[in-house]
Amino acid sequence: MPPDRYEITFTDVPVDARVTFRVNDQNFCDQNPTGAVVRNVFANDVELVQNTTTPGNGDEPGFALSVSSSGRVTQ
């Protein structure tokens, strides 16, 4: 894995339920003052688009997805 890439595995994501989350990275402060990441986020090789807001300093950009029992990701 390249040094500028982060990877995490979740084993307890609920099946067929909408899950929302936000990724923060200080390197993204030039695009969002709080560092909320809005691009280059993948789940099971599916590129996610910023499609929800999450709580923070007001509403901040985040992602929403669902995972099927086979691991298929939908947004």
C-alpha positions, -999 to 999 in steps of 0.1 A, spaced: 0 0 0 14 34 -9 24 57 21 -2 83 11 -31 58 12 -51 47 43 -70 14 45 -93 0 71 -114 -32 73 -148 -32 90 -162 -66 99 -195 -53 115 -212 -31 89 -249 -39 90 -262 -56 59 -287 -37 36 -287 -7 59 -277 28 50 -244 37 68 -230 73 68 -195 84 77 -170 112 72 -133 109 66 -111 138 79 -75 143 68 -55 175 75 -42 174 40 -77 182 27 -79 215 46 -73 234 13 -106 219 0 -126 220 33 -116 240 64 -122 210 87 -103 186 65 -134 166 55 -124 144 25 -147 146 -5 -130 125 -32 -109 94 -37 -127 73 -11 -135 36 -21 -155 8 -5 -150 -27 -19 -134 -11 -50 -164 12 -55 -155 49 -57 -179 67 -34 -192 102 -41 -199 128 -14 -236 122 -10 -246 131 26 -238 155 54 -225 144 88 -224 163 121 -193 182 130 -187 220 130 -221 223 114 -230 199 86 -199 186 69 -195 165 37 -197 128 42 -205 95 24 -234 71 26 -235 35 14 -252 1 18 -235 -32 17 -253 -64 6 -247 -98 22 -224 -106 -7 -203 -74 -1 -218 -54 -30 -217 -17 -22 -244 7 -34 -248 44 -27 
